[in-house]
């Protein structure tokens, strides 16, 4: 026959064993969650870096387009001035022709 002390001791051992099992399960669960969180953090960081790179690329493109607009505007003004000069030259030549044919 098992004594009450031995019985309590065995019950205590079973309870401790169960507690250890539960603690290990909890520790494993927390570790898995921690690993998942770390993976998500890295994924989010990668996504953030990709968005930042896209943003920088778009800013670079915007600056390039702005410079192109300035260049084209300058060229347009130069061509307008050249066109006006040609119109003036044509008018002068027309006047000269009219004077010569009179």
Residue, then its C-alpha position, 0 to 999 in steps of 0.5 A: x500500500x502507498x502511503x499518503x506522503x508517497x501519494x502526495x509526492x507522486x501527485x506533486x511530481x505529476x503536477x510539476x511535470x504538467x507545469x513544465x510541459x505547459x511552461x515549455x508549450x508556452x515558451x515554444x508558442x512565445x518563441x514562434x510568435x516572436x519569430x513571426x513578429x521578427x519576419x513581419x518586421x523585416x518584411x515591413x522594413x523591406x517594403x518601407x525601403x522599397x517605397x522610399x526607393x520609389x519615392x526617391x526615383x520619382x523625385x529624381x524623375x520630377x527634377x529631370x522633367x522640371x529641368x527639361x521643361x526649363x530647357x524647352x521653355x528656353x528653346x521656345x523663347x529663342x525660337x520665338x525671338x528668331x521667328x520674330x526676327x525673320x518676320x521683321x527681315x521679311x517685312x523689310x525685304x518686302x518694303x525694299x522690293x516695293x520701293x524697287x518696283x516703283 
